[in-house]
Amino acid sequence: MSDSSRPKCFGDLERVFPSESGGLRQVAAGCWDCTHRVDCLRAAASGQGRETLYEEKALRGDPEGMVGFMRRWSRRKAASRREES
């Protein structure tokens, strides 16, 4: 598939998979009918987009207490290791 046939928003995480008011991300309404949707979302969720998604997931509220703390710490540690490699 050539780059010229892709829309300008192709792979742009904030345009194709924006954060909603609750902090969760949803596929943009205009993307559902796009023929490039699957490849576009994959591109948006890779590279820098992947790190953004991992970071958001690590910061998202988990159960309180020690279990929640350990889960968040583990996610942040894993994200840090991926960033270093």
C-alpha positions in Angstrom: 0.0 0.0 0.0 1.6 3.3 -1.0 2.0 6.2 1.4 0.2 8.5 -1.0 -3.1 6.6 -0.7 -3.1 6.9 3.1 -5.1 9.8 4.7 -3.1 12.5 6.5 -4.2 11.2 9.9 -2.7 7.8 9.3 -0.9 6.5 12.4 -1.5 9.7 14.4 -2.4 8.4 17.9 -4.2 11.5 19.1 -6.4 11.7 15.9 -7.3 8.1 15.4 -7.3 6.8 19.0 -8.0 10.0 21.1 -8.5 10.1 24.9 -12.1 10.5 26.0 -13.2 12.5 29.1 -12.7 9.5 31.4 -9.1 9.1 30.3 -9.8 5.9 28.2 -9.0 5.9 24.5 -11.6 5.0 21.8 -11.3 4.7 18.1 -12.4 8.0 16.5 -15.9 7.9 14.9 -14.6 8.8 11.5 -12.2 5.9 11.5 -14.7 3.1 11.5 -15.5 3.4 7.8 -11.9 3.9 6.7 -10.3 1.1 4.7 -6.9 1.8 6.4 -8.3 1.5 9.9 -6.5 -1.7 11.1 -3.1 -0.7 9.6 -3.5 2.8 10.9 -4.3 1.8 14.4 -1.4 -0.7 14.4 0.9 2.1 13.3 -0.5 4.5 15.9 0.1 1.9 18.7 3.7 1.2 17.7 6.8 3.3 18.3 6.3 6.4 20.4 2.5 5.6 20.5 3.3 2.3 22.2 5.2 4.0 25.0 2.4 6.5 25.5 -0.2 3.8 25.8 2.0 1.8 28.2 2.5 4.9 30.3 -1.2 5.7 30.4 -2.0 2.2 31.4 0.6 2.2 34.2 -0.9 5.5 35.6 -4.5 4.4 35.3 -6.2 3.7 38.6 -5.9 0.2 39.9 -7.2 -1.2 43.2 -5.9 0.7 46.2 -3.6 -0.8 48.7 -0.4 -2.8 48.4 -1.7 -5.0 45.5 -2.5 -1.9 43.4 0.8 -0.3 44.3 2.7 -3.4 43.2 0.8 -3.6 39.9 1.5 0.0 39.1 5.2 -0.3 40.1 5.6 -3.5 38.0 4.0 -1.8 34.9 6.2 1.3 35.3 9.3 -0.9 35.7 8.5 -2.9 32.6 7.8 0.3 30.6 11.2 1.6 31.8 13.0 -1.6 30.7 11.3 -1.4 27.2 12.4 2.2 26.9 16.0 1.4 27.7 16.2 -1.4 25.1 
